[in-house]
């Protein structure tokens, strides 16, 4: 109940930023409208709901987003960070959502800098903020191309995570960024003018 109430308060605060309003780039508008905030029930939603009935509200919201990102990007390699300080019982569910979005996607879990450095290609990477975030971030960017997407979870959870997100926004190597509150999406191409969009997700 508290989780749902918090979601509604966040939604109300961001209401002017709904469904791509104010976005000048046609490609970013389409991504926000038809991937980030697509409300049409995809083919696998009901099956995934049956398989994983106990996910939290925010968790399922994020996993459905990852499903749609996987479906839109059709990534061959998705690098997925495993928090070394906390248990990750949700990894199997997250993997299932992503792989249902694109059957050819190869999920690569990682916990350390060395595991990132061993990967040659990254289409999509998901990370969260912890004690090794900066090193992980640098290693990911070194292996990602201008067509890759970086997902950063929990960008408002702590003072450190907010500072880390602000550092990404200022980084000249990043392009357009989407602030969804629960996570940030970082595009790495520089064809479009660098800008951060606040999105009501």
Secondary structure by P-SEA (a helix, b strand, c coil): caaaaaaaaaaaaacccccccccccaaaaaaaaccccccccccaaaaaaaacccccaaaaaaaaaaaaaaaaacccbbbbbccccccccaaaaaaaaaaaacccbbbbbbccaaaaaacccccbbbbbbccaaaaaaaaaaacccccbbbbbccccccaaaaaaaaaaaacccccbbbbcccbbbbbcccccccccccccc
